[in-house]
Amino acid sequence: MKRKDFLKGLGLTALASTLNATPGTAEIKKMAIKAMAPPSCTLIPTETAGPFPLDLTENAFYFRQDVRESKTGALHNLKIRIIGASNCQPMPNVRVNIWHCDKDGNYSGYGTQTGLTYLRGYQMTDVNGEVDFTTIFPGWYPGRICHIHFQVYVSSMYQAISQLTYPLAEKNAVYAAYPSLYTKGADPLSFNQDGIFADGYAFQLTTLTTNPDTGAYDSFLEVAIQGNGTSGYAQVEPETGGQFKLLQNFPNPYSGQTTIPFELSNRSQVQIDFFDLAGQKVSTLDLGERMPGSHQVPVNLHTLGIPTANYVYQLEVRNENGTFRQCKVMSAAK
């Protein structure tokens, strides 16, 4: 099976919006929410998707942790945790997309960068609701403070899209530490001068620290979206056509061994593919023909010849009605 088939259906619906000069009721409400002190589980403010969102599913290689390609800049590790606003619990198996400019303020895919794909990618959240990206620290460009776009894709009916930014002093310290890379120097804007964050930024402000072991810059942001964590939106989008239901592996987190349960509606040929977080298929279990009903498949990582780690497992079902696929994340115990 081709890698693009694994990614098929993880579609991105770009949301385009602009800030009105005279805010309406919805905009006033958003501004009021963003201006408040940040209590836990407050919905992330919705922001404009662009101008450069692209559809990350157009090319299979966007499923990756390291989005740098050949771009140079200060090494930046970004962790985002997704929680349900209703109960503050983590939300596994939702997709998080990020995209941002390079050190000079350029976005891949547009203008002189048409056809390029750097600094874009997505991951699926693990049992802790977390995704990790390896990237470079973004630069800035006139009119916008340093920022990263992100989208939490839950289904075709609901995506949360926003932007994150950094503490001013810590951010400009990065630019000062690498003057030969960030040749434009310090970011001149304050939050109040930025068209997106001028109405508040409390829920979009990441941490920014230097990792003493690697010298990289580490950032973290917790994002609350609609729904209940853990048992809430557990699927990206049902591409099953009513043919099967894929359940969460157990135990999860796991150590060495786990079990993958699923339910079939019709007699089908079944296989389970395992992908690492760089989007590479690392193993396949061919289960042959299975009858309708409930099934539980024991999985031994040693037998598969792969180490205990976080993987995306995808169930593929083939029968007279067609081929159907769906995936979830299995998380390694720490």
C-alpha positions as CSV (number, residue, x, y, z in Angstrom):
1,M,0.0,0.0,0.0
2,K,1.3,3.4,-0.9
3,R,1.9,6.0,1.8
4,K,-0.5,8.4,0.2
5,D,-3.3,6.0,0.7
6,F,-2.6,6.0,4.5
7,L,-3.0,9.8,4.4
8,K,-6.0,9.9,2.2
9,G,-9.0,11.4,3.9
10,L,-7.1,13.4,6.5
11,G,-8.3,16.5,4.6
12,L,-7.8,20.0,5.6
13,T,-10.6,22.5,5.3
14,A,-9.0,25.9,5.1
15,L,-10.9,28.6,7.0
16,A,-10.5,32.0,5.6
17,S,-11.6,35.0,7.6
18,T,-10.5,38.6,8.1
19,L,-10.8,41.0,11.0
20,N,-13.4,43.6,10.4
21,A,-12.6,47.3,10.9
22,T,-15.9,47.5,12.8
23,P,-16.3,44.3,14.9
24,G,-19.6,42.6,14.9
25,T,-21.2,40.6,17.8
26,A,-19.1,37.5,17.2
27,E,-15.9,39.5,17.0
28,I,-16.7,41.5,20.1
29,K,-17.3,38.2,22.0
30,K,-14.0,36.8,20.8
31,M,-12.2,39.9,21.8
32,A,-13.8,39.7,25.3
33,I,-12.7,36.1,25.7
34,K,-9.2,36.8,24.6
35,A,-8.8,39.7,27.0
36,M,-9.7,37.7,30.1
37,A,-7.2,36.0,32.4
38,P,-6.6,32.5,31.1
39,P,-8.6,30.0,33.2
40,S,-8.1,26.4,32.4
41,C,-9.9,24.8,29.5
42,T,-10.8,28.0,27.8
43,L,-11.4,27.6,24.1
44,I,-8.5,28.7,21.9
45,P,-9.4,31.9,20.0
46,T,-10.1,31.4,16.3
47,E,-7.8,33.3,14.0
48,T,-7.3,33.7,10.2
49,A,-6.0,30.7,8.4
50,G,-3.6,32.5,6.2
51,P,-2.6,34.0,3.9
52,F,-0.7,30.8,3.4
53,P,-2.5,27.7,4.7
54,L,-2.2,25.2,1.8
55,D,-3.8,21.8,2.0
56,L,-1.3,19.6,3.9
57,T,-2.8,16.4,2.5
58,E,-1.9,17.2,-1.1
59,N,1.5,15.6,-0.6
60,A,2.0,12.6,1.6
61,F,5.3,13.8,3.1
62,Y,3.6,16.5,5.2
63,F,2.9,13.8,7.8
64,R,6.2,14.4,9.6
65,Q,7.7,15.7,12.9
66,D,10.7,17.4,11.3
67,V,9.5,20.1,9.0
68,R,12.8,21.9,8.4
69,E,13.9,20.4,5.1
70,S,17.0,22.5,4.2
71,K,16.0,25.6,6.0
72,T,18.5,27.1,8.4
73,G,17.7,28.8,11.7
74,A,17.8,28.3,15.5
75,L,16.7,24.7,16.3
76,H,13.2,24.9,17.7
77,N,11.2,22.0,19.4
78,L,7.5,22.7,19.6
79,K,5.1,20.7,21.7
80,I,1.3,21.3,21.6
81,R,-1.1,19.5,23.9
82,I,-4.8,19.3,22.9
83,I,-7.4,19.1,25.6
84,G,-11.2,19.0,25.6
85,A,-12.8,22.3,26.9
86,S,-15.6,20.4,28.5
87,N,-13.5,18.3,30.9
88,C,-9.8,19.5,30.5
89,Q,-8.8,16.0,29.5
90,P,-6.4,15.1,26.7
91,M,-7.8,14.5,23.2
92,P,-6.0,11.6,21.4
93,N,-6.2,10.9,17.7
94,V,-6.8,14.4,16.4
95,R,-4.6,15.9,13.8
96,V,-2.5,19.0,14.4
97,N,-1.2,21.0,11.4
98,I,1.5,23.7,11.7
99,W,2.9,26.1,9.1
100,H,5.1,29.2,9.5
101,C,7.6,31.4,7.7
102,D,11.4,30.9,7.5
103,K,14.0,33.1,9.2
104,D,13.5,35.7,6.5
105,G,9.7,35.9,6.6
106,N,9.1,33.7,3.5
107,Y,6.3,31.0,3.3
108,S,6.7,27.9,1.2
109,G,4.2,27.4,-1.6
110,Y,3.7,31.0,-2.7
111,G,5.3,33.7,-4.8
112,T,9.0,32.9,-5.3
113,Q,8.6,29.9,-3.1
114,T,5.9,28.2,-5.3
115,G,6.5,24.4,-5.4
116,L,8.4,24.3,-2.1
117,T,7.1,22.6,1.0
118,Y,9.4,23.6,3.9
119,L,8.1,24.4,7.4
120,R,4.8,22.7,7.0
121,G,3.6,19.4,8.5
122,Y,1.2,17.6,10.7
123,Q,1.0,15.0,13.4
124,M,-1.7,13.1,15.3
125,T,-2.0,13.5,19.0
126,D,-0.9,10.6,21.3
127,V,-2.6,9.3,24.4
128,N,-1.6,12.5,26.3
129,G,-3.1,14.7,23.6
130,E,0.4,15.8,22.5
131,V,2.3,16.3,19.3
132,D,5.9,17.3,18.8
133,F,7.5,19.2,15.9
134,T,11.1,19.9,15.1
135,T,11.5,23.1,13.2
136,I,13.4,26.4,13.2
137,F,12.5,29.4,15.1
138,P,10.4,31.6,12.7
139,G,11.4,35.0,11.6
140,W,9.1,38.0,11.3
141,Y,8.0,40.2,8.4
142,P,6.5,43.7,8.2
143,G,3.1,44.1,9.8
144,R,3.2,40.8,11.7
145,I,4.8,39.8,15.0
146,C,6.7,36.4,15.0
147,H,4.1,33.6,15.0
148,I,3.2,30.1,14.0
149,H,-0.1,29.0,12.4
150,F,-1.8,25.8,13.6
151,Q,-5.0,23.9,13.0
152,V,-6.5,21.2,15.1
153,Y,-8.4,19.0,12.6
154,V,-11.2,17.0,14.3
155,S,-13.5,16.3,11.4
156,S,-14.9,17.9,8.3
157,M,-17.5,19.5,10.5
158,Y,-15.1,21.0,13.1
159,Q,-11.6,22.4,13.0
160,A,-10.0,24.8,15.4
161,I,-7.6,27.1,13.7
162,S,-5.4,29.7,15.5
163,Q,-1.9,31.1,15.8
164,L,0.7,31.1,18.6
165,T,3.4,33.6,19.5
166,Y,6.2,34.1,22.1
167,P,7.2,36.2,25.0
168,L,8.8,39.4,23.6
169,A,12.1,39.4,25.5
170,E,12.8,35.7,25.1
171,K,11.9,35.8,21.4
172,N,14.2,38.7,20.7
173,A,16.9,37.0,22.6
174,V,16.8,34.2,20.0
175,Y,17.4,36.7,17.2
176,A,20.2,38.4,19.2
177,A,21.9,35.1,19.7
178,Y,22.0,34.3,15.9
179,P,22.6,37.7,14.2
180,S,24.1,36.1,11.1
181,L,20.9,34.0,10.6
182,Y,18.3,36.6,11.6
183,T,19.7,39.5,9.8
184,K,16.7,41.7,10.3
185,G,17.4,41.8,14.0
186,A,14.8,42.2,16.7
187,D,11.1,41.9,16.0
188,P,10.0,45.6,16.3
189,L,6.3,44.9,17.0
190,S,4.5,44.6,20.4
191,F,1.4,42.4,20.8
192,N,-0.8,45.6,20.6
193,Q,0.7,46.5,17.2
194,D,-0.1,43.1,15.6
195,G,-3.3,42.7,13.7
196,I,-4.0,39.3,15.2
197,F,-2.9,39.5,18.8
198,A,-3.9,43.2,19.5
199,D,-7.2,42.0,21.0
200,G,-5.5,39.5,23.3
201,Y,-2.9,36.8,23.3
202,A,-3.1,35.1,26.7
203,F,-4.2,31.7,25.4
204,Q,-1.8,31.8,22.5
205,L,1.5,32.6,24.2
206,T,3.9,29.7,24.4
207,T,6.7,29.1,26.7
208,L,10.2,29.6,25.3
209,T,13.2,28.2,27.0
210,T,16.7,27.0,26.1
211,N,17.3,23.3,26.4
212,P,20.5,22.9,28.4
213,D,21.2,19.5,26.8
214,T,20.8,20.3,23.1
215,G,21.0,24.1,23.0
216,A,17.7,24.1,21.1
217,Y,14.7,26.3,22.0
218,D,11.8,24.5,23.5
219,S,8.2,25.8,23.4
220,F,4.9,24.4,24.8
221,L,1.3,25.4,24.4
222,E,-1.9,23.8,25.7
223,V,-4.9,24.3,23.4
224,A,-8.5,23.7,24.5
225,I,-11.0,22.8,21.7
226,Q,-14.6,21.9,21.7
227,G,-15.6,18.5,23.1
228,N,-14.6,16.0,25.9
229,G,-11.1,14.8,26.2
230,T,-10.1,11.1,26.2
231,S,-13.5,9.8,25.1
232,G,-14.4,12.8,23.0
233,Y,-13.5,13.1,19.3
234,A,-11.5,9.9,19.0
235,Q,-11.6,9.7,15.2
236,V,-10.2,12.1,12.6
237,E,-13.0,11.3,10.1
238,P,-14.9,8.1,9.5
239,E,-13.7,6.8,6.1
240,T,-15.1,3.4,7.0
241,G,-18.2,3.4,4.9
242,G,-20.0,1.5,7.6
243,Q,-17.7,-1.5,6.9
244,F,-15.9,-1.5,10.3
245,K,-15.1,0.3,13.5
246,L,-11.5,0.7,14.7
247,L,-11.1,1.0,18.4
248,Q,-8.2,2.2,20.6
249,N,-5.5,-0.3,21.4
250,F,-5.2,-1.5,24.9
251,P,-3.3,-1.1,27.1
252,N,-2.5,2.4,25.9
253,P,0.2,3.5,26.7
254,Y,1.7,0.1,26.1
255,S,5.1,-1.5,26.7
256,G,6.2,-4.1,24.2
257,Q,2.8,-5.7,23.7
258,T,-0.7,-4.4,23.1
259,T,-4.0,-5.4,21.5
260,I,-5.9,-3.7,18.7
261,P,-9.7,-4.3,18.6
262,F,-12.0,-3.7,15.7
263,E,-15.4,-4.7,14.5
264,L,-16.4,-5.8,11.0
265,S,-19.8,-5.5,9.3
266,N,-19.0,-7.8,6.4
267,R,-16.5,-10.6,5.6
268,S,-13.3,-8.8,4.5
269,Q,-9.6,-9.1,3.9
270,V,-7.9,-7.2,6.7
271,Q,-4.4,-5.8,7.4
272,I,-2.9,-3.5,9.9
273,D,-0.1,-1.2,8.8
274,F,2.2,0.6,11.3
275,F,3.8,4.0,10.6
276,D,6.3,5.9,12.6
277,L,5.9,9.6,13.3
278,A,8.0,10.5,10.3
279,G,5.3,8.9,8.1
280,Q,7.3,5.8,7.1
281,K,5.6,2.5,7.1
282,V,7.6,0.2,9.4
283,S,5.6,-3.0,9.5
284,T,2.4,-4.8,8.3
285,L,0.2,-7.5,9.9
286,D,-1.7,-9.4,7.2
287,L,-4.8,-10.8,9.0
288,G,-6.2,-12.5,6.0
289,E,-10.0,-13.0,5.7
290,R,-12.0,-12.2,8.8
291,M,-15.7,-12.7,9.4
292,P,-18.2,-10.1,10.6
293,G,-18.1,-9.4,14.3
294,S,-15.7,-8.3,17.0
295,H,-12.0,-9.0,16.7
296,Q,-8.9,-8.4,18.9
297,V,-5.5,-8.7,17.5
298,P,-2.5,-9.2,19.8
299,V,0.5,-7.1,18.7
300,N,4.1,-7.9,19.8
301,L,6.5,-5.3,18.8
302,H,9.5,-7.6,19.1
303,T,7.9,-10.1,16.7
304,L,7.2,-7.2,14.3
305,G,10.9,-6.3,14.5
306,I,10.3,-2.7,15.6
307,P,11.1,-1.0,18.9
308,T,8.5,0.2,21.4
309,A,7.6,3.7,20.4
310,N,4.7,5.9,19.3
311,Y,3.2,4.6,16.1
312,V,0.1,5.3,14.0
313,Y,-1.7,2.0,13.3
314,Q,-4.0,1.8,10.3
315,L,-6.7,-0.8,9.7
316,E,-7.3,-1.6,6.0
317,V,-10.5,-3.5,5.1
318,R,-11.1,-4.8,1.6
319,N,-14.3,-6.4,0.5
320,E,-16.9,-6.3,-2.4
321,N,-17.8,-2.8,-1.4
322,G,-14.3,-1.4,-1.8
323,T,-11.2,-0.6,0.3
324,F,-11.6,1.4,3.5
325,R,-9.0,2.7,6.0
326,Q,-8.8,4.4,9.3
327,C,-6.0,5.1,11.8
328,K,-5.2,5.8,15.4
329,V,-2.1,6.5,17.5
330,M,-0.7,3.9,19.9
331,S,1.5,5.5,22.6
332,A,4.6,4.0,24.3
333,A,4.7,4.0,28.0
334,K,7.4,6.4,29.3
